[in-house]
Each structure stands twice: as C-alpha cells, then as structure tokens.
Amino acid sequence: NLLRKFLLQCIYATFRTQDGGRSAAEGFNMVRIAKEYKECDQHEKAYQSQNAIFVARKRTNARKVKPMRWVKNVGLGIKTPDAAIEGNYVDKKCPFTGDVSIRGKILKGLVISTKMKRTVVVRRDYLHYIKKYRRFEKRHKNIHAHCTPAFGVKEGDIVTIGQCRPLAKTVKFNVVAHEPQRAKTGKKTFRMF
C-alpha cells in the first residue's frame, strides 16, 4: 500500500507543469468548453434544449460558472469534435452531447448512403474463407449508424463507428470519427479497413 502511494506521488511529480501544479494527465482528459451561450437550433415544433442545461438561469460574474452547453468525453481515445463543443445543435442520441455511451465494438467502414435524417449506411467489406476450395470469397455487410450533426458526412467518406444501445429498430452504432474522402471510388468497390 505504501509502495503504491509512493509510485503515484512519483508519477504525479513527473507530470507536474508550471501552470499552478495541474498535471498534464488531468489536462489531457478534460473537455474544452464553449466560450459563450448560443441558443440551440430550432428546427422542430417543440423547443430544443439540452436536458442538463437550465437556459433561463441568471448569468452572474462568479468565478466558477457552469457552461451553457453540456459536452462529455466519450473515452477510448476518441477526440470530441470542435463542432460538438462550440455548435448549437441538440441531439439526444449524440455520443458527445447526448445520453448515449459507446461500448463494445469499434468498426471502420465506407458511407454509402446519407438519405435518412441523422442516420448513415456504412458498408463493411470482408473476406470469407471456403474450406473446400481453400480460397476466400468477398462479402459485405451494411450497418446503419446514427450520425451526429457535428460530422458533415457525405457519401464515400470513411467513418469510425462505435457500438451503443439500440437507438432504433436497425440502428445500434454511432459515428465517433470521420475522414473525408480522398479519391472518388464506386459505392460497391471492395475496400477493407
């Protein structure tokens, strides 16, 4: 027990920085907060606001003021996008500003359709081994994933999706990272990630 305390003190001392003794490890895990309050986008009939934020509170000049936008760190080495921190959208199914936790599989695939509202179809290609012929055959699966407005996803982009609780009948994944397309390729070309 004493050895563990000593090791923790040594680690803390190595991460110590000049800005008031805050460690670099603490700064790495913290989520940036938005500078000022912007009203949320109002595209629906009902008034849109985040559940964790009380919009009508009095703004004071106190030192420790809660931010007017609630954002969380998903974890698993996934960076929170700037659009989620400084944006003004409301999405309950967003992994960064909503009520959804990412757990289970983390997959990568190609976006083949963005026709649904806030949902994309991701194509994943893989090889299946046939024992009789000692060869592989090409196969693919289409996965429906919820896409937060923080990502401007288009067809042909490569996205990283993380498993979450079921959000709809066929949607059990959430987009957590996005890479814009580099070269124009067909929808059904075989690409493994």
VEXMIVEX-725285 format. One record per residue: residue number from 1; x, y, z of N, C-alpha, C in turn; residue in three letters. Coordinates in steps of 0.001 Angstrom, whole numbers, plus 500000, padded with zeros to 6 digits. Each point is the difference from the previous one (the first is absolute). Layout:
REM residues N
+-----+--------+--------+--------+--------+--------+--------+--------+--------+--------+-----+
!   i !    n.x !    n.y !    n.z !   ca.x !   ca.y !   ca.z !    c.x !    c.y !    c.z !  aa !
+-----+--------+--------+--------+--------+--------+--------+--------+--------+--------+-----+
! NUM !      X !      Y !      Z !      X !      Y !      Z !      X !      Y !      Z ! ALA !
...
+-----+--------+--------+--------+--------+--------+--------+--------+--------+--------+-----+
This chain:
REM residues 193
+-----+--------+--------+--------+--------+--------+--------+--------+--------+--------+-----+
!   i !    n.x !    n.y !    n.z !   ca.x !   ca.y !   ca.z !    c.x !    c.y !    c.z !  aa !
+-----+--------+--------+--------+--------+--------+--------+--------+--------+--------+-----+
!   1 ! 500823 ! 498807 ! 500000 ! 499177 ! 501193 ! 500000 ! 500874 ! 501266 ! 500000 ! ASN !
!   2 ! 501051 ! 499983 ! 500826 ! 500913 ! 501138 ! 500042 ! 500752 ! 500145 ! 498675 ! LEU !
!   3 ! 500367 ! 498855 ! 499418 ! 500709 ! 500023 ! 498722 ! 499129 ! 500627 ! 498913 ! LEU !
!   4 ! 498704 ! 499653 ! 499995 ! 499085 ! 500545 ! 499000 ! 499865 ! 501518 ! 500154 ! ARG !
!   5 ! 499910 ! 500483 ! 501265 ! 499925 ! 501440 ! 500240 ! 501262 ! 500692 ! 499498 ! LYS !
!   6 ! 501158 ! 499399 ! 500288 ! 501273 ! 500579 ! 499568 ! 500067 ! 500086 ! 498480 ! PHE !
!   7 ! 499574 ! 498922 ! 499304 ! 500028 ! 499995 ! 498538 ! 499065 ! 501060 ! 499423 ! LEU !
!   8 ! 498806 ! 500144 ! 500587 ! 499066 ! 501020 ! 499534 ! 500568 ! 501401 ! 500186 ! LEU !
!   9 ! 500697 ! 500228 ! 501137 ! 500618 ! 501303 ! 500234 ! 501102 ! 500270 ! 498982 ! GLN !
!  10 ! 500786 ! 498961 ! 499669 ! 501068 ! 500149 ! 498998 ! 499411 ! 500334 ! 498635 ! CYS !
!  11 ! 498940 ! 499284 ! 499632 ! 499364 ! 500248 ! 498701 ! 499428 ! 501408 ! 499960 ! ILE !
!  12 ! 499346 ! 500416 ! 501085 ! 499421 ! 501338 ! 500054 ! 501089 ! 501061 ! 499870 ! TYR !
!  13 ! 501143 ! 499774 ! 500655 ! 501102 ! 500964 ! 499948 ! 500563 ! 500120 ! 498585 ! ALA !
!  14 ! 500054 ! 498907 ! 499259 ! 500540 ! 500057 ! 498633 ! 499062 ! 500730 ! 499058 ! THR !
!  15 ! 498670 ! 499943 ! 500246 ! 499047 ! 500672 ! 499128 ! 499745 ! 501456 ! 500391 ! PHE !
!  16 ! 500635 ! 500454 ! 501070 ! 499748 ! 501344 ! 500514 ! 500433 ! 501060 ! 498975 ! ARG !
!  17 ! 499199 ! 501014 ! 499838 ! 500319 ! 501071 ! 499049 ! 500115 ! 501323 ! 500731 ! THR !
!  18 ! 500252 ! 501072 ! 499266 ! 500217 ! 501315 ! 500590 ! 498687 ! 500705 ! 500363 ! GLN !
!  19 ! 498875 ! 499608 ! 499388 ! 498743 ! 500752 ! 500195 ! 499267 ! 499567 ! 501269 ! ASP !
!  20 ! 500543 ! 500397 ! 501145 ! 499303 ! 499788 ! 501259 ! 499989 ! 498559 ! 500474 ! GLY !
!  21 ! 500881 ! 499160 ! 499509 ! 500101 ! 498632 ! 500491 ! 499003 ! 499032 ! 499407 ! GLY !
!  22 ! 499241 ! 500434 ! 498977 ! 499062 ! 499070 ! 499366 ! 500779 ! 499040 ! 499126 ! ARG !
!  23 ! 499685 ! 498729 ! 500061 ! 500774 ! 499023 ! 499238 ! 499566 ! 499983 ! 498547 ! SER !
!  24 ! 500903 ! 499554 ! 499128 ! 499688 ! 499881 ! 498576 ! 498952 ! 498931 ! 499769 ! ALA !
!  25 ! 500003 ! 498961 ! 500835 ! 499016 ! 498924 ! 499856 ! 498588 ! 500518 ! 500254 ! ALA !
!  26 ! 499838 ! 500886 ! 501005 ! 498683 ! 500570 ! 500273 ! 499548 ! 500868 ! 498837 ! GLU !
!  27 ! 500917 ! 500793 ! 499444 ! 499671 ! 500873 ! 498880 ! 499618 ! 499209 ! 498761 ! GLY !
!  28 ! 500589 ! 498829 ! 499823 ! 499724 ! 499169 ! 498826 ! 498575 ! 499457 ! 500037 ! PHE !
!  29 ! 499499 ! 499622 ! 501183 ! 498673 ! 499395 ! 500104 ! 498876 ! 501026 ! 500049 ! ASN !
!  30 ! 500324 ! 501275 ! 500235 ! 498952 ! 501005 ! 500106 ! 499425 ! 500322 ! 498627 ! MET !
!  31 ! 498708 ! 500328 ! 499974 ! 499325 ! 500385 ! 498767 ! 499948 ! 501519 ! 499946 ! VAL !
!  32 ! 500332 ! 500572 ! 498845 ! 499908 ! 501443 ! 499834 ! 498549 ! 500434 ! 500118 ! ARG !
!  33 ! 499776 ! 501233 ! 500439 ! 498629 ! 500505 ! 500098 ! 499838 ! 501207 ! 499082 ! ILE !
!  34 ! 498767 ! 500249 ! 499573 ! 499709 ! 501115 ! 499111 ! 500171 ! 501321 ! 500743 ! ALA !
!  35 ! 500336 ! 501054 ! 499254 ! 500273 ! 501310 ! 500607 ! 498708 ! 500677 ! 500477 ! LYS !
!  36 ! 499015 ! 500181 ! 499108 ! 498768 ! 500667 ! 500398 ! 498788 ! 499188 ! 499555 ! GLU !
!  37 ! 498843 ! 500353 ! 500541 ! 498771 ! 499245 ! 499726 ! 499385 ! 500421 ! 498673 ! TYR !
!  38 ! 499640 ! 499012 ! 499188 ! 499227 ! 500228 ! 498786 ! 498749 ! 499155 ! 500107 ! LYS !
!  39 ! 498871 ! 500552 ! 499613 ! 498764 ! 499224 ! 500074 ! 500071 ! 498841 ! 499027 ! GLU !
!  40 ! 499416 ! 498878 ! 500380 ! 500020 ! 498790 ! 499182 ! 499173 ! 500195 ! 498737 ! CYS !
!  41 ! 500375 ! 499249 ! 498951 ! 499255 ! 500038 ! 498740 ! 498566 ! 499571 ! 500243 ! ASP !
!  42 ! 499051 ! 500761 ! 499447 ! 498585 ! 499694 ! 500181 ! 499415 ! 499585 ! 498642 ! GLN !
!  43 ! 500037 ! 498673 ! 499724 ! 499464 ! 499471 ! 498742 ! 498743 ! 499170 ! 500222 ! HIS !
!  44 ! 499683 ! 499727 ! 501247 ! 498863 ! 499126 ! 500321 ! 498853 ! 500827 ! 500562 ! GLU !
!  45 ! 498838 ! 499350 ! 500155 ! 498844 ! 500690 ! 500589 ! 500239 ! 500285 ! 501481 ! LYS !
!  46 ! 500593 ! 499049 ! 500707 ! 500285 ! 500177 ! 501425 ! 501282 ! 500818 ! 500181 ! ALA !
!  47 ! 500077 ! 500717 ! 501123 ! 501192 ! 500796 ! 500290 ! 501178 ! 499073 ! 500272 ! TYR !
!  48 ! 501111 ! 500215 ! 499323 ! 501169 ! 499136 ! 500108 ! 500982 ! 500572 ! 501022 ! GLN !
!  49 ! 500331 ! 499191 ! 501016 ! 501032 ! 500377 ! 500961 ! 500577 ! 498727 ! 500602 ! SER !
!  50 ! 501235 ! 500092 ! 500471 ! 500627 ! 498837 ! 500622 ! 499386 ! 499765 ! 501374 ! GLN !
!  51 ! 499849 ! 498716 ! 500368 ! 499375 ! 499653 ! 501273 ! 500797 ! 500506 ! 501196 ! ASN !
!  52 ! 501324 ! 500000 ! 499900 ! 500854 ! 500328 ! 501144 ! 500148 ! 501497 ! 500238 ! ALA !
!  53 ! 499465 ! 500838 ! 499109 ! 500215 ! 501446 ! 500076 ! 498697 ! 500725 ! 500291 ! ILE !
!  54 ! 500033 ! 500897 ! 501000 ! 498860 ! 500862 ! 500290 ! 500239 ! 501324 ! 499285 ! PHE !
!  55 ! 499223 ! 500259 ! 498949 ! 500252 ! 501134 ! 499108 ! 499703 ! 501339 ! 500673 ! VAL !
!  56 ! 498995 ! 500048 ! 500864 ! 499529 ! 501271 ! 500554 ! 500739 ! 500444 ! 501253 ! ALA !
!  57 ! 501148 ! 499423 ! 500296 ! 500690 ! 500377 ! 501234 ! 500597 ! 501402 ! 499883 ! ARG !
!  58 ! 500198 ! 500641 ! 501147 ! 500592 ! 501332 ! 500009 ! 501499 ! 499866 ! 499778 ! LYS !
!  59 ! 500520 ! 500826 ! 499124 ! 501437 ! 499965 ! 499741 ! 500697 ! 500905 ! 501000 ! ARG !
!  60 ! 500921 ! 499442 ! 500779 ! 500708 ! 500767 ! 501023 ! 501473 ! 500086 ! 499653 ! THR !
!  61 ! 500701 ! 500844 ! 500731 ! 501436 ! 500157 ! 499788 ! 500802 ! 499146 ! 500975 ! ASN !
!  62 ! 499408 ! 498920 ! 500474 ! 500708 ! 499124 ! 500937 ! 501160 ! 499311 ! 499291 ! ALA !
!  63 ! 500979 ! 499558 ! 500804 ! 501177 ! 499342 ! 499424 ! 499653 ! 498702 ! 499314 ! ARG !
!  64 ! 499352 ! 499103 ! 500737 ! 499720 ! 498673 ! 499456 ! 498566 ! 499968 ! 499467 ! LYS !
!  65 ! 499855 ! 500220 ! 498706 ! 498689 ! 500011 ! 499360 ! 499886 ! 498765 ! 499117 ! VAL !
!  66 ! 498878 ! 499320 ! 500131 ! 499775 ! 498824 ! 499151 ! 499883 ! 500433 ! 498545 ! LYS !
!  67 ! 500551 ! 499225 ! 499067 ! 499851 ! 500366 ! 498586 ! 498548 ! 499832 ! 499541 ! PRO !
!  68 ! 499630 ! 500735 ! 498970 ! 498631 ! 499952 ! 499492 ! 499821 ! 498910 ! 498942 ! MET !
!  69 ! 501004 ! 499192 ! 499775 ! 499880 ! 498859 ! 499089 ! 500639 ! 498802 ! 500678 ! ARG !
!  70 ! 499275 ! 498886 ! 500028 ! 500500 ! 498786 ! 500649 ! 500662 ! 499103 ! 498967 ! TRP !
!  71 ! 501290 ! 499684 ! 500226 ! 500774 ! 499144 ! 499096 ! 500754 ! 499009 ! 500855 ! VAL !
!  72 ! 500131 ! 498750 ! 499520 ! 500749 ! 499005 ! 500765 ! 501103 ! 499381 ! 499154 ! LYS !
!  73 ! 500945 ! 499386 ! 500673 ! 501089 ! 499276 ! 499352 ! 499567 ! 498546 ! 499856 ! ASN !
!  74 ! 499967 ! 499490 ! 498771 ! 499541 ! 498636 ! 499746 ! 500975 ! 498977 ! 500561 ! VAL !
!  75 ! 501289 ! 500327 ! 500002 ! 501023 ! 499062 ! 500443 ! 500521 ! 499191 ! 498829 ! GLY !
!  76 ! 500706 ! 498913 ! 500278 ! 500537 ! 499086 ! 498979 ! 500921 ! 500705 ! 499007 ! LEU !
!  77 ! 500594 ! 501135 ! 500404 ! 500912 ! 500731 ! 499119 ! 499302 ! 500762 ! 498893 ! GLY !
!  78 ! 498686 ! 500207 ! 500120 ! 499228 ! 500704 ! 498978 ! 499961 ! 501474 ! 500355 ! ILE !
!  79 ! 500391 ! 500852 ! 499044 ! 500046 ! 501446 ! 500231 ! 498612 ! 500591 ! 499791 ! LYS !
!  80 ! 499582 ! 500887 ! 500907 ! 498723 ! 500695 ! 499859 ! 500141 ! 501069 ! 498916 ! THR !
!  81 ! 499159 ! 499976 ! 498962 ! 500149 ! 500977 ! 498910 ! 499661 ! 501419 ! 500466 ! PRO !
!  82 ! 500642 ! 500993 ! 499351 ! 499767 ! 501408 ! 500346 ! 498551 ! 500395 ! 499763 ! ASP !
!  83 ! 499372 ! 499423 ! 498967 ! 498607 ! 500332 ! 499690 ! 499061 ! 499572 ! 501126 ! ALA !
!  84 ! 500368 ! 498962 ! 500753 ! 499171 ! 499566 ! 501133 ! 500155 ! 500957 ! 501175 ! ALA !
!  85 ! 501194 ! 500558 ! 500170 ! 500270 ! 500897 ! 501125 ! 499417 ! 501391 ! 499746 ! ILE !
!  86 ! 500258 ! 500533 ! 498805 ! 499598 ! 501371 ! 499695 ! 498720 ! 500081 ! 499183 ! GLU !
!  87 ! 499449 ! 498868 ! 499584 ! 498776 ! 500007 ! 499193 ! 498785 ! 500332 ! 500838 ! GLY !
!  88 ! 498840 ! 500089 ! 499338 ! 498770 ! 500289 ! 500726 ! 498872 ! 499061 ! 499590 ! ASN !
!  89 ! 500355 ! 498769 ! 499635 ! 498988 ! 498998 ! 499684 ! 499595 ! 499256 ! 501273 ! TYR !
!  90 ! 498824 ! 499368 ! 499959 ! 499537 ! 499161 ! 501104 ! 499735 ! 498627 ! 499424 ! VAL !
!  91 ! 500665 ! 498979 ! 500554 ! 499835 ! 498627 ! 499519 ! 500138 ! 499066 ! 501200 ! ASP !
!  92 ! 498874 ! 499398 ! 500405 ! 500028 ! 499112 ! 501166 ! 500814 ! 498738 ! 499746 ! LYS !
!  93 ! 500143 ! 499610 ! 498734 ! 500708 ! 498769 ! 499668 ! 501464 ! 500233 ! 499643 ! LYS !
!  94 ! 500484 ! 501222 ! 500164 ! 501393 ! 500333 ! 499710 ! 500892 ! 499461 ! 501126 ! CYS !
!  95 ! 501121 ! 499346 ! 499675 ! 500870 ! 499474 ! 501061 ! 500748 ! 501092 ! 500772 ! PRO !
!  96 ! 500097 ! 501210 ! 499444 ! 500750 ! 501086 ! 500628 ! 499102 ! 500945 ! 500805 ! PHE !
!  97 ! 498783 ! 500269 ! 499516 ! 499114 ! 500954 ! 500683 ! 498701 ! 499350 ! 500459 ! THR !
!  98 ! 499859 ! 498711 ! 499826 ! 498750 ! 499326 ! 500321 ! 500127 ! 498968 ! 501092 ! GLY !
!  99 ! 499049 ! 499066 ! 499982 ! 499816 ! 499040 ! 501087 ! 500458 ! 498596 ! 499601 ! ASP !
! 100 ! 500977 ! 499885 ! 499107 ! 500395 ! 498698 ! 499453 ! 501452 ! 499727 ! 500360 ! VAL !
! 101 ! 500278 ! 498785 ! 500488 ! 501377 ! 499618 ! 500295 ! 500483 ! 498997 ! 498956 ! SER !
! 102 ! 501262 ! 500113 ! 499631 ! 500605 ! 499105 ! 499007 ! 500671 ! 498868 ! 500747 ! ILE !
! 103 ! 499618 ! 498755 ! 499654 ! 500622 ! 498812 ! 500602 ! 499887 ! 498864 ! 499001 ! ARG !
! 104 ! 500887 ! 499059 ! 500082 ! 499949 ! 498860 ! 499078 ! 500928 ! 500204 ! 498820 ! GLY !
! 105 ! 499489 ! 499717 ! 498803 ! 500832 ! 500009 ! 498791 ! 500271 ! 501419 ! 499503 ! LYS !
! 106 ! 501203 ! 500199 ! 499461 ! 500364 ! 501223 ! 499282 ! 500378 ! 499545 ! 498593 ! ILE !
! 107 ! 499267 ! 500466 ! 498989 ! 500184 ! 499537 ! 498624 ! 500272 ! 501179 ! 499073 ! LEU !
! 108 ! 500542 ! 499689 ! 498811 ! 500274 ! 501012 ! 498996 ! 499341 ! 499573 ! 498702 ! LYS !
! 109 ! 499431 ! 500938 ! 499262 ! 499340 ! 499648 ! 498753 ! 499786 ! 501196 ! 499099 ! GLY !
! 110 ! 499407 ! 499726 ! 498839 ! 499779 ! 500984 ! 498950 ! 498538 ! 500413 ! 499990 ! LEU !
! 111 ! 499722 ! 501296 ! 499998 ! 498618 ! 500494 ! 499965 ! 499463 ! 499861 ! 498585 ! VAL !
! 112 ! 498864 ! 499286 ! 499860 ! 499415 ! 499838 ! 498667 ! 498672 ! 500729 ! 499851 ! ILE !
! 113 ! 499402 ! 500437 ! 501112 ! 498742 ! 500728 ! 499894 ! 499832 ! 500948 ! 501188 ! SER !
! 114 ! 499540 ! 501229 ! 499705 ! 499711 ! 500983 ! 501041 ! 498581 ! 500537 ! 499828 ! THR !
! 115 ! 499102 ! 499188 ! 499437 ! 498649 ! 500471 ! 499672 ! 499095 ! 500135 ! 501218 ! LYS !
! 116 ! 500280 ! 499254 ! 501057 ! 499164 ! 500075 ! 501194 ! 500401 ! 501199 ! 500854 ! MET !
! 117 ! 499086 ! 500429 ! 500868 ! 500290 ! 501131 ! 500880 ! 500881 ! 499522 ! 501146 ! LYS !
! 118 ! 501218 ! 500549 ! 500073 ! 500973 ! 499699 ! 501053 ! 500358 ! 498515 ! 500093 ! ARG !
! 119 ! 499845 ! 499260 ! 498926 ! 500394 ! 498584 ! 499968 ! 500710 ! 499732 ! 498679 ! THR !
! 120 ! 501107 ! 499261 ! 500046 ! 500741 ! 499653 ! 498792 ! 500071 ! 498482 ! 499873 ! VAL !
! 121 ! 500211 ! 499545 ! 498763 ! 500216 ! 498573 ! 499751 ! 501484 ! 499815 ! 499721 ! VAL !
! 122 ! 500642 ! 499130 ! 500783 ! 501444 ! 499757 ! 499897 ! 500211 ! 498598 ! 499444 ! VAL !
! 123 ! 500805 ! 499889 ! 498933 ! 500301 ! 498713 ! 499379 ! 501334 ! 499494 ! 500524 ! ARG !
! 124 ! 499992 ! 498755 ! 500492 ! 501229 ! 499358 ! 500467 ! 500272 ! 498771 ! 499150 ! ARG !
! 125 ! 501152 ! 499956 ! 499327 ! 500397 ! 498868 ! 499165 ! 500922 ! 499083 ! 500781 ! ASP !
! 126 ! 499871 ! 498696 ! 499751 ! 500883 ! 499039 ! 500660 ! 500136 ! 498765 ! 499113 ! TYR !
! 127 ! 500957 ! 499158 ! 500334 ! 500252 ! 498763 ! 499251 ! 499533 ! 498815 ! 500823 ! LEU !
! 128 ! 499299 ! 499063 ! 499342 ! 499523 ! 498789 ! 500670 ! 500713 ! 498806 ! 499387 ! HIS !
! 129 ! 500575 ! 499162 ! 500837 ! 500793 ! 498856 ! 499529 ! 499093 ! 498804 ! 499716 ! TYR !
! 130 ! 500173 ! 499388 ! 498802 ! 499286 ! 498771 ! 499624 ! 500995 ! 498853 ! 500144 ! ILE !
! 131 ! 499720 ! 499102 ! 500935 ! 500960 ! 498947 ! 500327 ! 500182 ! 499010 ! 498835 ! LYS !
! 132 ! 498894 ! 499673 ! 499342 ! 500044 ! 498992 ! 498929 ! 500934 ! 500413 ! 498865 ! LYS !
! 133 ! 499935 ! 501258 ! 499593 ! 500805 ! 500482 ! 498871 ! 501278 ! 500702 ! 500445 ! TYR !
! 134 ! 500177 ! 500138 ! 501307 ! 501169 ! 500674 ! 500573 ! 500213 ! 501394 ! 499396 ! ARG !
! 135 ! 498908 ! 500712 ! 499904 ! 500044 ! 501355 ! 499444 ! 499071 ! 500920 ! 500799 ! ARG !
! 136 ! 500159 ! 501300 ! 499763 ! 499158 ! 500993 ! 500652 ! 498968 ! 500533 ! 499016 ! PHE !
! 137 ! 498827 ! 500367 ! 500537 ! 499010 ! 500705 ! 499191 ! 499733 ! 501357 ! 500639 ! GLU !
! 138 ! 499633 ! 500963 ! 499154 ! 499703 ! 501349 ! 500498 ! 498572 ! 500040 ! 500519 ! LYS !
! 139 ! 499828 ! 500617 ! 501147 ! 498669 ! 500209 ! 500570 ! 499933 ! 501407 ! 500571 ! ARG !
! 140 ! 498785 ! 500460 ! 500261 ! 499851 ! 501313 ! 500632 ! 498766 ! 500018 ! 500893 ! HIS !
! 141 ! 499992 ! 500937 ! 500915 ! 498852 ! 500242 ! 500874 ! 499730 ! 501502 ! 500011 ! LYS !
! 142 ! 498727 ! 500367 ! 500000 ! 499603 ! 501399 ! 500159 ! 499555 ! 500211 ! 501440 ! ASN !
! 143 ! 500542 ! 501038 ! 500628 ! 499679 ! 500312 ! 501391 ! 499388 ! 501401 ! 500045 ! ILE !
! 144 ! 498871 ! 500133 ! 500680 ! 499386 ! 501311 ! 500201 ! 500609 ! 500617 ! 501252 ! HIS !
! 145 ! 500416 ! 501262 ! 499894 ! 500627 ! 500684 ! 501137 ! 499445 ! 501409 ! 500128 ! ALA !
! 146 ! 499768 ! 500410 ! 501235 ! 499543 ! 501369 ! 500254 ! 501172 ! 500945 ! 499780 ! HIS !
! 147 ! 499754 ! 501115 ! 499312 ! 501065 ! 500972 ! 499730 ! 499613 ! 501343 ! 500599 ! CYS !
! 148 ! 500762 ! 500464 ! 500954 ! 499737 ! 501271 ! 500651 ! 500259 ! 501160 ! 499032 ! THR !
! 149 ! 499311 ! 501127 ! 500150 ! 500241 ! 501151 ! 499123 ! 501407 ! 500593 ! 500130 ! PRO !
! 150 ! 500778 ! 499558 ! 500978 ! 501379 ! 500489 ! 500148 ! 500879 ! 499554 ! 498834 ! ALA !
! 151 ! 499614 ! 498929 ! 499329 ! 500758 ! 499496 ! 498855 ! 499243 ! 500304 ! 498719 ! PHE !
! 152 ! 500661 ! 500623 ! 499034 ! 499391 ! 500242 ! 498684 ! 500315 ! 498834 ! 499083 ! GLY !
! 153 ! 499324 ! 498885 ! 500197 ! 500307 ! 498766 ! 499275 ! 499330 ! 500020 ! 498634 ! VAL !
! 154 ! 500767 ! 499617 ! 498959 ! 499468 ! 499864 ! 498645 ! 500243 ! 498574 ! 499525 ! LYS !
! 155 ! 499358 ! 499628 ! 498904 ! 500197 ! 498666 ! 499429 ! 501451 ! 499855 ! 499549 ! GLU !
! 156 ! 500591 ! 498840 ! 500282 ! 501382 ! 499739 ! 499624 ! 500997 ! 500268 ! 501105 ! GLY !
! 157 ! 499569 ! 500644 ! 501091 ! 500899 ! 500271 ! 501122 ! 500237 ! 498729 ! 500810 ! ASP !
! 158 ! 501115 ! 499970 ! 500716 ! 500318 ! 498883 ! 500887 ! 499685 ! 500449 ! 501429 ! ILE !
! 159 ! 499210 ! 499206 ! 500717 ! 499619 ! 500353 ! 501365 ! 500375 ! 498884 ! 500960 ! VAL !
! 160 ! 500243 ! 500381 ! 501246 ! 500188 ! 499042 ! 501087 ! 498709 ! 500002 ! 500804 ! THR !
! 161 ! 499438 ! 498807 ! 500222 ! 498739 ! 499902 ! 500728 ! 500207 ! 499170 ! 501260 ! ILE !
! 162 ! 499295 ! 500387 ! 501054 ! 500093 ! 499296 ! 501276 ! 498650 ! 499443 ! 500395 ! GLY !
! 163 ! 500009 ! 498824 ! 500603 ! 498754 ! 499352 ! 500402 ! 499410 ! 500700 ! 501215 ! GLN !
! 164 ! 498675 ! 500104 ! 500013 ! 499289 ! 500610 ! 501121 ! 498698 ! 499236 ! 500211 ! CYS !
! 165 ! 499161 ! 500498 ! 500892 ! 498698 ! 499354 ! 500205 ! 499161 ! 500168 ! 498737 ! ARG !
! 166 ! 498967 ! 499162 ! 499787 ! 499162 ! 500173 ! 498808 ! 499302 ! 501360 ! 500005 ! PRO !
! 167 ! 500196 ! 500751 ! 498913 ! 499407 ! 501324 ! 499869 ! 498735 ! 499964 ! 499151 ! LEU !
! 168 ! 499858 ! 498969 ! 499182 ! 498818 ! 499802 ! 499162 ! 499950 ! 498510 ! 499665 ! ALA !
! 169 ! 499068 ! 499622 ! 499142 ! 499849 ! 498572 ! 499671 ! 501293 ! 499414 ! 499419 ! LYS !
! 170 ! 500668 ! 500736 ! 499116 ! 501206 ! 499479 ! 499353 ! 501271 ! 500740 ! 500398 ! THR !
! 171 ! 499897 ! 501056 ! 500806 ! 501171 ! 500829 ! 500325 ! 500551 ! 499622 ! 501369 ! VAL !
! 172 ! 501230 ! 499466 ! 499996 ! 500660 ! 499610 ! 501253 ! 501429 ! 500540 ! 500081 ! LYS !
! 173 ! 500345 ! 500892 ! 499072 ! 501342 ! 500586 ! 499952 ! 499895 ! 501514 ! 499893 ! PHE !
! 174 ! 501090 ! 500679 ! 500343 ! 500069 ! 501451 ! 499999 ! 501310 ! 500443 ! 499370 ! ASN !
! 175 ! 499986 ! 501002 ! 499136 ! 501226 ! 500495 ! 499364 ! 500805 ! 500775 ! 501044 ! VAL !
! 176 ! 501280 ! 499620 ! 500174 ! 500850 ! 500665 ! 500985 ! 501196 ! 500713 ! 499373 ! VAL !
! 177 ! 500324 ! 499692 ! 498737 ! 501094 ! 500686 ! 499298 ! 499710 ! 499982 ! 498506 ! ALA !
! 178 ! 500588 ! 500965 ! 499291 ! 499662 ! 500184 ! 498583 ! 501244 ! 500420 ! 499230 ! HIS !
! 179 ! 500255 ! 499326 ! 498874 ! 501088 ! 500370 ! 499086 ! 499372 ! 500324 ! 498652 ! GLU !
! 180 ! 500163 ! 501234 ! 499489 ! 499431 ! 500330 ! 498689 ! 500636 ! 499159 ! 498900 ! PRO !
! 181 ! 499241 ! 499763 ! 498926 ! 500511 ! 499153 ! 498917 ! 501126 ! 500695 ! 499267 ! GLN !
! 182 ! 500984 ! 499213 ! 499589 ! 501145 ! 500539 ! 499261 ! 499795 ! 499818 ! 498503 ! ARG !
! 183 ! 499777 ! 498757 ! 499578 ! 499823 ! 499709 ! 498580 ! 498581 ! 499499 ! 499764 ! ALA !
! 184 ! 499449 ! 500331 ! 498847 ! 498644 ! 499577 ! 499654 ! 500018 ! 498524 ! 499635 ! LYS !
! 185 ! 499249 ! 499192 ! 500738 ! 499880 ! 498568 ! 499704 ! 498527 ! 499639 ! 499944 ! THR !
! 186 ! 499702 ! 498879 ! 499362 ! 498618 ! 499545 ! 499893 ! 499470 ! 499516 ! 501336 ! GLY !
! 187 ! 498658 ! 499933 ! 500091 ! 499372 ! 499561 ! 501249 ! 500373 ! 498570 ! 500339 ! LYS !
! 188 ! 500058 ! 499128 ! 498975 ! 500145 ! 498576 ! 500252 ! 501408 ! 499474 ! 499767 ! LYS !
! 189 ! 500993 ! 500886 ! 499925 ! 501376 ! 499525 ! 499880 ! 500413 ! 499362 ! 501339 ! THR !
! 190 ! 500799 ! 498963 ! 499913 ! 500403 ! 499242 ! 501179 ! 501145 ! 500734 ! 500697 ! PHE !
! 191 ! 499746 ! 500456 ! 501244 ! 501020 ! 500687 ! 500795 ! 499965 ! 499487 ! 501414 ! ARG !
! 192 ! 501151 ! 499533 ! 500465 ! 500106 ! 499531 ! 501382 ! 500768 ! 501005 ! 500827 ! MET !
! 193 ! 499605 ! 500158 ! 501286 ! 500657 ! 500950 ! 500898 ! 500601 ! 499268 ! 501175 ! PHE !
+-----+--------+--------+--------+--------+--------+--------+--------+--------+--------+-----+
